[in-house]
Amino acid sequence: MINLPLLPILIPLLTGVILMFFPKRIKAQRIISIIATIATIAAALVLVAEVRQNGIQTLNLGSWPAPFGIPLVSDMLSALLVLTTAIITLTVIWYSIYYLDDEYERYFYYIAVQFLMVGLNGAFTTGDIFNMFVFFEVFLISSYLLIVLGGKKAQLRESVKYVLINVISSALFVSAVAYLYGVVGTLNMADVSVKIAELNDPGIITVIAIFFLLVFGLKGAIFPLYFWLPGSYHAPPIPVLALFGALLTKVGVYAIMRTYTLFFYHDTGYTHLILGVLALLTIVIGSIGALAYKDVKMIIIYNIIIAVGVILYGVAVMTPDGLEGAVFYLLHDMIIKTALFLLIGIMMAIAGSSHLKSMGGMIKEYPWIGWTYFVAALSLAGIPPLSGFIGKLLIVRGGFDAGEMIGPLIILGSSLIVLYSAMKIFTNGFWGTPKEYTGAKAHLASRLWIPAAVLMVIAIAYGVGTEAVRPFITQAVEPLINPAIYIEAVLKE
């Protein structure tokens, strides 16, 4: 069991390498990708069970003791994120088999997806801040390939902006790590926390905290650093958009969550106030975008931005309820956003367009897709007893516990906007007079629906089964509330 934290990184890494030997044999690529991703899910499930039973699992690579070696640390938060990432990747690969044309699949699509998972799982699991940067680079390089697959003009245009922003972000990230190392003399995240506490220099730590917020905020698309996201995410095909929307921004959110509860919790008056204000502005700007557009992809893309703001507000208030709500909502949003992107992908496959004016009356021919989307939209908005409700309730309660009024009210107001924007797709796309549809993949609608339906079953179970899930979430939040739990597990002192 000692190597368990490594398995969800190692399996997709070996799979990606194996797939490189026959990049043009699409059928073999599909089968191996699905089998390997199921194996990653199995490893993640065992890891979650092990963490639940025996606490935080650590692995020092090269057998160098902490804080000198490179640690992998699986607490419940990282284990749940790794499991969710693997489940989402499996459903997207399954969906891609029917949705994507050969022009996408034969240009290393499945290889890029496996390496994307390596980077994501590594970023969630590493206990070394420099290695978090390394894993960020792994999934970013994979995303550069995925965003240009198909070579359409819009993709190439947006990919230039996407690569440029992420190159700048990576340069800032490594600069922030160098600055942190220059001050505390260590890269082990648990040891960084200890050294910051011993340093007792709030001024310089605040500067580093804002530096890291700039880096991770750019990757997580918080206000005012969200400007690159709508265009970049609109360009690639739906399966790639589902992976990006559900997973890539959430790594930035996770990194803020981890550093702001492990490194920068000693003097929260300034740093967490800025984080809270930016989170609320992110919600506002996301809400404006979601209302403004009549393109189904853009509406859900701006809902990504709203969710980032909601989660980070829960982190900013730093109360037990706020943090628990942030973790609960983070996992919910990853699952529900993937399901929604897959469902609007089916609508686009039927209509041959992503604009609402090209859709209407789909529920007559495709009732199962319409009602699945309806439940997904309710869950996204946080209607009880679905999974979005519990997370938002806890975050709002956390805001009130911290003595705030404006934040919780903005979050409650944004729920109405989310509901309106998601229902705009339902009423315009599924109700009304049926249109003449010319989508080339309309005949595959039922096959495309199955992976989305699987995610919706998981999302419903997550909400309805909150009582069973809550102990896992509580365990995930404990090291965020009390960093000593994480530090002791890693440094073993």
URWOBEL-V724386 format. One record per residue. RES is the residue in one letter. NEAR is the number of other C-alpha atoms within 12 Angstrom. Layout:
# URWOBEL-V724386
res->{RES,RES}
near->{NEAR,NEAR}
This chain:
# URWOBEL-V724386
res->{M,I,N,L,P,L,L,P,I,L,I,P,L,L,T,G,V,I,L,M,F,F,P,K,R,I,K,A,Q,R,I,I,S,I,I,A,T,I,A,T,I,A,A,A,L,V,L,V,A,E,V,R,Q,N,G,I,Q,T,L,N,L,G,S,W,P,A,P,F,G,I,P,L,V,S,D,M,L,S,A,L,L,V,L,T,T,A,I,I,T,L,T,V,I,W,Y,S,I,Y,Y,L,D,D,E,Y,E,R,Y,F,Y,Y,I,A,V,Q,F,L,M,V,G,L,N,G,A,F,T,T,G,D,I,F,N,M,F,V,F,F,E,V,F,L,I,S,S,Y,L,L,I,V,L,G,G,K,K,A,Q,L,R,E,S,V,K,Y,V,L,I,N,V,I,S,S,A,L,F,V,S,A,V,A,Y,L,Y,G,V,V,G,T,L,N,M,A,D,V,S,V,K,I,A,E,L,N,D,P,G,I,I,T,V,I,A,I,F,F,L,L,V,F,G,L,K,G,A,I,F,P,L,Y,F,W,L,P,G,S,Y,H,A,P,P,I,P,V,L,A,L,F,G,A,L,L,T,K,V,G,V,Y,A,I,M,R,T,Y,T,L,F,F,Y,H,D,T,G,Y,T,H,L,I,L,G,V,L,A,L,L,T,I,V,I,G,S,I,G,A,L,A,Y,K,D,V,K,M,I,I,I,Y,N,I,I,I,A,V,G,V,I,L,Y,G,V,A,V,M,T,P,D,G,L,E,G,A,V,F,Y,L,L,H,D,M,I,I,K,T,A,L,F,L,L,I,G,I,M,M,A,I,A,G,S,S,H,L,K,S,M,G,G,M,I,K,E,Y,P,W,I,G,W,T,Y,F,V,A,A,L,S,L,A,G,I,P,P,L,S,G,F,I,G,K,L,L,I,V,R,G,G,F,D,A,G,E,M,I,G,P,L,I,I,L,G,S,S,L,I,V,L,Y,S,A,M,K,I,F,T,N,G,F,W,G,T,P,K,E,Y,T,G,A,K,A,H,L,A,S,R,L,W,I,P,A,A,V,L,M,V,I,A,I,A,Y,G,V,G,T,E,A,V,R,P,F,I,T,Q,A,V,E,P,L,I,N,P,A,I,Y,I,E,A,V,L,K,E}
near->{17,21,24,32,43,35,37,49,43,27,34,42,34,25,37,33,25,22,32,26,16,21,25,21,21,28,19,24,36,36,20,31,42,33,23,38,44,28,26,40,34,25,32,38,28,29,38,35,24,26,30,25,16,19,27,37,39,41,33,31,23,13,16,13,19,31,33,23,26,33,39,43,45,47,46,43,44,46,49,43,45,48,40,42,50,44,41,48,48,41,39,51,42,33,40,39,30,33,37,33,20,22,18,32,33,26,27,34,42,52,43,41,51,48,42,40,55,44,38,51,51,44,46,48,48,44,47,39,42,31,30,39,38,26,33,42,32,30,38,38,30,33,40,34,32,41,41,36,35,26,20,17,15,21,28,24,22,27,34,22,25,36,29,19,27,35,23,19,32,30,23,26,36,27,22,29,33,22,24,36,25,18,24,28,21,28,36,38,46,41,37,37,41,30,28,34,22,16,19,18,18,23,19,21,36,28,21,32,40,31,30,41,42,35,36,43,43,39,46,44,48,45,33,27,27,37,27,33,39,34,25,37,44,36,36,37,41,44,49,46,42,46,48,47,48,46,47,43,45,48,46,41,49,42,43,46,46,48,42,44,40,40,43,44,35,31,25,27,17,23,36,33,27,27,41,40,29,37,42,40,33,39,42,35,33,42,40,24,32,37,30,20,26,28,31,41,43,37,41,54,47,44,48,49,51,51,54,56,50,58,54,56,54,53,54,46,47,43,33,33,36,42,47,44,41,50,48,44,49,50,46,47,55,48,50,50,51,49,50,51,50,50,51,49,45,49,50,37,34,37,32,23,27,32,25,34,25,30,37,31,29,37,27,18,25,28,21,24,37,35,26,34,41,34,36,46,43,34,42,49,43,39,27,21,25,33,43,46,33,39,44,49,35,38,45,41,32,33,39,25,21,27,15,25,17,19,40,33,23,31,45,32,24,38,35,24,34,41,33,28,38,44,34,31,43,37,26,29,43,35,25,19,19,21,24,16,23,17,23,20,24,27,21,24,34,26,26,39,39,25,38,45,34,29,38,42,24,31,43,32,22,34,37,23,19,27,16,13,27,25,19,32,39,30,33,40,37,28,35,41,28,24,31,24,27,40,32,24,30,38,31,19,15}
